[in-house]
C-alpha cells in the first residue's frame, strides 16, 4: 500500500491531518476516547466538546474537527506539553512506533523554537502552541495512524502549500511562512511552495506532524490504484479554493516503463570462445544485457543469434564492437518498451568459521510481494571458502535475509 498526502493547495494543520485520517476510515470513537483520557495530563485545560462532523468546504464534502475547550493559558513550557503527550501515549498502551512518532512530533516543535530563539530546549516556551490543541492534534493523529496501521505503510507527500503575505502572532508580524515553519521543514526532504492566498496555510503543529509522518517528497501522484480517500477540513474559508487536506490510500503500481534499443545479428562462423569474449566486451561497453541463442538458418546452417539490450546513447559503440569482434555484415535495430520493477541494493556482513563475508543482494517489491536475489559471486565465494554446496549456502542466507528484513 501507499499513502499520498496532498497539501498542494490548502497546506496542512494538525486538525486537518486528524480530520482527514478520520475521513479515511480511522475509528472516530477510539480517537475521541483516547484524547479525553489525555486531557488529565495537561492542567488548566478542559475539553468541553470534541467531535468530528461532515462539512462542505467550497463544494467538497469533508470531515472537520469540532472542538470546544476551556482554558486560561497564554504560554506553557515546551517540556510541559511534551510530558503530557508522553504520559498520554503511555496511558493508551500504543505501540513503540506510535510512541516514538508522538515524541518526535513534539521534539520537532520544541527544537525549532530552540534554534530560532537561541535557547536551550528546556527553556522553550510555547505561546500559540501552548493550548491543549497541540496535545489533541499530536495524540489524535498518533492514535489514528495506529488504528489505520499507517506506521507500517509507505507514506509520500506532495509539495506543501504554506500560503503567503504576513502572519501576526506573539512575536509580532513577519513574512509568511514564519520562522518555525521554515525551521521544521529545513530538517526534512519535503518541498514547500507559496501562493497568493496571503494567509498562513501550514501551521507549526501541522508541519511537525507531517515531517515526522514522512520524509519522502514527490512531485506527482505515483501510479496507483486508489482504495480510499480522506478529506480533512481546516477552520478557515477561502473564496477561491477548498481549505481541505487530501490523504489518498492505494496500491502502488511500482513498475515503470522505459524505451530501449534491441540489436540483433546472426553469427555462424565464429567459435564459442569468441562469443564468450563478445558478451564480456559488450557488457563492459555499458549494455544492459546480452543473450546468445542457437538456431538454424537458410540451407540448414547452424547459427547463433546475438541479442543486445542497450540505451540509445551507446548504440553506435555496440555496433562497432559487434562488427569488429565478429565480422558480422548486418545488424537489426529495433525499439522496445520495457517494464522495470524497481529494486534496491542491500548488503550485510556475516562470520562463518571465523571468516567474514560480505553478502550483497537486490530486493524488489511488486504488488505487495517482496522478492530478493543474492549475488551469485558472493554465493560462490562463500561456497568455495567453506567447502559447502551453493544450494546449502543460499538456503542459509535466504533465511538470514528474511529474518533481517522480516520479509
C-alpha positions in Angstrom: 0.0 0.0 0.0 1.0 3.6 -0.5 -0.4 6.7 1.4 -0.3 10.0 -0.5 -0.6 13.2 1.5 -1.7 16.1 -0.8 -1.3 19.6 0.8 -0.6 21.3 -2.5 -3.5 23.8 -2.3 -4.6 24.2 1.3 -1.5 23.3 3.2 -1.7 21.3 6.4 -2.6 21.8 10.1 -2.9 19.4 12.9 -6.7 19.3 12.9 -6.7 18.9 9.1 -4.4 15.9 9.3 -6.5 14.4 12.1 -9.8 15.0 10.3 -8.5 13.6 7.0 -7.5 10.4 8.8 -11.0 10.1 10.3 -12.4 10.6 6.9 -10.0 8.0 5.5 -11.5 5.4 7.9 -9.9 5.7 11.3 -12.2 4.9 14.3 -13.6 8.2 15.4 -14.8 6.9 18.8 -11.4 5.3 19.6 -9.7 8.6 18.9 -12.2 10.7 20.9 -11.9 8.4 23.8 -8.1 8.4 23.7 -8.0 12.2 23.5 -10.4 12.5 26.5 -8.1 10.2 28.5 -5.2 12.5 27.7 -6.9 15.6 28.9 -6.0 15.0 32.6 -2.2 15.2 31.8 -2.5 19.0 31.0 -3.6 21.2 33.8 -5.8 24.2 33.5 -7.3 22.9 30.2 -10.7 21.3 29.8 -12.3 19.8 26.7 -15.9 20.8 26.8 -16.8 19.2 23.5 -15.0 17.2 20.9 -16.4 15.5 17.8 -15.9 15.2 14.1 -18.6 16.2 11.6 -19.2 16.3 7.8 -19.0 19.7 6.3 -19.0 21.3 2.8 -15.8 23.2 2.0 -16.2 25.1 -1.3 -18.2 22.2 -2.7 -16.1 19.4 -1.2 -17.7 17.2 1.5 -15.0 16.7 4.1 -14.6 16.0 7.8 -14.0 18.8 10.3 -12.9 18.7 14.0 -15.4 20.2 16.3 -13.7 21.4 19.5 -14.7 23.5 22.4 -12.2 24.0 25.2 -12.0 25.9 28.4 -8.5 27.1 29.3 -6.9 30.3 30.5 -3.3 29.8 29.4 -1.2 32.1 27.3 2.0 30.2 27.4 3.5 26.9 28.6 6.9 25.4 28.6 7.5 23.0 25.8 8.7 20.3 28.1 5.3 20.5 29.9 3.5 19.8 26.7 5.9 17.1 25.9 5.4 15.3 29.2 1.7 15.4 28.8 2.0 13.9 25.3 4.3 11.1 26.5 2.1 10.4 29.5 -0.9 10.2 27.2 0.6 7.7 24.7 1.9 5.6 27.6 -1.6 5.6 29.2 -3.1 4.5 25.9 -0.7 1.5 25.6 0.2 2.4 22.0 2.9 0.6 20.1 6.6 1.6 20.3 6.4 3.0 16.8 3.4 5.2 17.8 5.1 6.4 21.0 8.3 7.2 19.1 6.3 9.1 16.5 4.4 11.2 19.0 7.6 12.1 20.9 9.3 13.0 17.6 6.5 15.4 16.7 6.7 17.4 19.9 10.5 17.3 19.8 10.4 18.9 16.3 8.3 21.7 17.6 10.5 22.3 20.6 13.7 22.1 18.6 12.5 24.6 16.0 11.7 27.2 18.8 15.0 26.5 20.5 17.0 27.1 17.3 15.0 30.2 16.4 15.5 31.9 19.7 18.9 30.5 20.5 17.9 29.0 23.9 18.1 25.6 25.4 15.2 23.2 24.6 14.3 23.0 28.3 13.8 26.8 28.3 11.4 26.9 25.3 8.0 28.5 25.9 5.1 28.0 23.6 2.5 30.7 23.0 0.2 29.8 20.1 1.2 26.1 20.6 0.6 26.2 24.4 -3.1 25.3 24.0 -4.3 21.8 24.6 -4.9 21.8 20.8 -1.3 20.8 20.3 -1.8 17.7 22.5 -5.1 16.9 20.8 -3.6 17.1 17.3 -0.4 15.0 18.1 -2.1 12.4 20.2 -5.1 12.2 17.9 -3.0 11.7 14.8 -0.9 9.1 16.6 -4.0 7.1 17.6 -5.4 7.4 14.0 -2.2 6.2 12.4 -2.0 3.3 14.8 -5.7 2.4 14.1 -5.1 2.5 10.3 -1.8 0.7 10.6 -0.1 3.6 8.7 3.2 3.2 10.6 3.7 0.1 8.5 2.9 1.7 5.2 4.9 3.8 2.6 3.8 7.4 3.0 4.7 10.1 0.4 4.0 13.8 0.3 3.3 16.3 -2.5 4.6 19.9 -2.2 3.3 21.7 0.9 1.5 25.0 0.3 2.5 27.5 3.0 0.5 30.5 1.7 1.9 34.0 1.5 1.6 37.5 2.9 2.3 38.1 6.6 1.4 36.5 9.8 1.0 38.1 13.2 1.5 36.3 16.5 3.1 36.6 19.9 6.5 37.7 18.4 4.9 40.4 16.2 4.4 40.4 12.5 6.6 38.7 10.0 6.5 37.4 6.5 4.8 34.1 5.9 6.0 31.3 6.3 7.1 32.1 9.8 10.5 31.1 11.2 9.1 28.0 13.0 7.7 26.6 9.7 10.9 27.2 7.9 13.0 25.6 10.7 10.8 22.5 10.8 10.9 21.9 7.0 14.7 22.7 6.9 15.3 19.4 8.6 13.2 17.4 6.1 13.2 16.4 2.5 9.7 17.8 1.9 9.2 20.7 -0.5 7.2 23.8 0.3 5.6 26.3 -2.0 3.9 29.7 -1.6 0.8 31.1 -3.2 -1.2 34.3 -3.3 -3.7 33.5 -0.6 -2.0 35.9 1.9 -2.8 33.5 4.7 -0.9 31.0 6.8 -1.9 27.7 5.3 0.5 25.5 7.1 0.8 25.6 10.9 3.8 24.6 13.0 1.9 21.7 14.6 0.8 20.5 11.2 4.3 20.8 9.9 5.9 18.9 12.7 3.4 16.1 12.4 3.8 15.9 8.7 7.6 15.9 8.6 7.6 13.0 11.1 5.0 11.0 9.2 7.2 11.0 6.1 10.4 12.3 4.7 9.5 11.1 1.2 8.8 14.0 -1.2 7.2 13.5 -4.6 6.3 16.0 -7.4 3.4 14.0 -8.9 1.0 11.3 -7.8 2.5 7.8 -8.2 1.0 5.2 -10.4 -1.6 3.6 -8.1 -5.0 2.0 -7.7 -7.0 4.1 -5.2 -8.7 2.3 -2.4 -9.8 5.2 -0.2 -9.7 9.0 0.1 -9.9 11.2 3.2 -10.7 14.9 3.1 -9.8 16.9 6.2 -11.3 20.4 6.5 -9.5 23.4 8.0 -11.2 26.1 10.1 -10.7 28.9 7.6 -12.8 29.5 4.5 -11.4 30.9 1.2 -13.1 32.3 -1.8 -11.1 30.6 -4.5 -10.3 27.1 -3.2 -11.4 24.4 -0.7 -9.5 24.5 2.6 -9.1 20.8 2.6 -6.2 18.4 3.0 -6.4 15.2 1.0 -5.0 11.8 2.0 -5.2 9.0 -0.5 -4.6 5.3 0.2 -4.0 2.8 -2.6 -2.0 0.0 -4.1 1.1 1.4 -5.8 1.9 0.2 -9.3 5.6 0.5 -8.6 6.8 -0.7 -12.0 8.0 1.9 -14.5 8.5 1.9 -18.3 11.4 3.0 -20.5 12.4 2.6 -24.1 15.5 0.6 -25.0 17.2 -0.4 -28.2 17.4 -4.1 -29.3 20.4 -5.0 -31.5 20.4 -8.4 -33.2 22.7 -10.2 -35.5 23.2 -13.8 -36.7 26.7 -15.2 -36.3 27.6 -18.5 -37.9 31.3 -18.5 -38.4 33.0 -17.8 -35.0 33.9 -20.0 -32.1 32.3 -20.3 -28.7 35.4 -18.7 -27.1 34.9 -15.6 -29.3 31.2 -15.4 -28.4 32.0 -15.7 -24.7 34.6 -12.9 -25.0 32.0 -10.8 -27.0 29.5 -11.0 -24.1 32.1 -9.6 -21.7 33.2 -6.9 -24.0 29.7 -5.7 -24.8 28.7 -5.6 -21.1 31.8 -3.6 -20.4 30.7 -1.1 -23.0 27.5 -0.4 -21.0 24.9 -2.8 -22.4 22.0 -3.7 -20.2 22.1 -7.4 -21.2 23.4 -9.7 -23.9 21.9 -13.1 -24.9 23.0 -15.6 -27.4 20.6 -18.2 -28.8 21.5 -21.2 -31.1 19.4 -21.7 -34.2 19.1 -22.9 -37.8 19.0 -20.5 -40.8 18.8 -20.9 -44.5 20.2 -24.1 -46.1 20.2 -25.8 -42.7 23.1 -23.7 -41.4 23.6 -23.6 -37.6 23.8 -20.1 -36.3 24.0 -18.1 -33.1 21.6 -15.1 -32.6 23.3 -12.4 -30.6 20.8 -10.1 -28.9 21.9 -6.9 -27.1 19.7 -4.6 -25.0 21.1 -1.1 -24.5 20.3 2.6 -24.3 20.2 4.7 -27.5 23.3 6.6 -26.4 25.6 3.7 -26.9 24.1 2.1 -30.0 27.0 3.1 -32.2 29.5 1.8 -29.7 27.8 -1.6 -29.6 27.6 -1.7 -33.4 31.3 -1.1 -33.7 32.0 -3.9 -31.2 29.7 -6.4 -32.9 31.2 -5.7 -36.3 34.9 -5.6 -35.3 34.7 -8.6 -33.0 32.7 -10.9 -35.2 32.9 -9.6 -38.7 29.1 -9.6 -39.0 27.8 -7.9 -42.1 24.4 -6.7 -40.8 22.7 -5.7 -37.5 19.0 -5.3 -36.9 18.0 -2.4 -34.7 14.5 -2.0 -33.1 12.8 -0.1 -30.3 11.3 -1.9 -27.3 9.2 -0.7 -24.4 10.4 -2.2 -21.2 8.6 -2.7 -17.8 11.0 -2.2 -14.9 10.3 -3.4 -11.4 12.2 -1.0 -9.0 14.8 -2.7 -7.0 17.2 -1.7 -4.2 20.7 -2.9 -3.3 21.4 -4.2 0.1 24.4 -5.8 1.9 25.4 -7.2 5.3 28.3 -8.9 6.9 28.4 -12.5 8.3 31.0 -14.5 10.0 31.4 -18.3 9.4 34.1 -20.4 11.0 36.0 -17.2 11.9 35.8 -16.0 8.3 34.0 -12.7 7.4 31.9 -12.4 4.3 30.1 -9.5 2.6 26.7 -10.6 1.2 25.1 -8.4 -1.4 21.5 -8.8 -2.7 18.8 -7.0 -4.7 15.3 -6.6 -3.3 12.2 -5.7 -5.3 8.6 -5.1 -4.4 5.7 -5.7 -6.8 2.0 -5.6 -5.9 2.8 -6.1 -2.2 5.1 -9.1 -2.9 8.7 -8.8 -1.9 11.4 -10.7 -3.8 15.2 -10.8 -3.4 18.2 -12.3 -5.2 21.6 -12.9 -3.7 24.6 -12.0 -5.9 25.9 -15.3 -7.3 29.6 -14.2 -6.9 29.0 -13.9 -3.2 27.3 -17.4 -3.1 30.3 -18.8 -5.0 32.8 -17.2 -2.8 31.3 -18.4 0.5 30.7 -21.9 -1.0 34.3 -22.2 -2.0 35.7 -20.8 1.2 33.7 -23.1 3.4 33.6 -26.1 1.1 29.8 -26.2 1.2 27.4 -26.5 -1.7 25.9 -23.3 -3.2 22.5 -24.7 -2.6 23.1 -25.0 1.2 24.8 -21.6 1.4 21.9 -20.0 -0.5 19.3 -21.6 1.7 21.0 -20.4 4.8 21.5 -16.9 3.5 17.9 -16.6 2.4 16.7 -17.4 5.9 19.2 -14.8 7.3 17.9 -12.1 4.9 14.2 -13.0 5.7 15.0 -12.7 9.4 16.8 -9.3 9.0 14.2 -7.8 6.6 11.2 -9.5 8.0 10.1 -10.4 4.5 
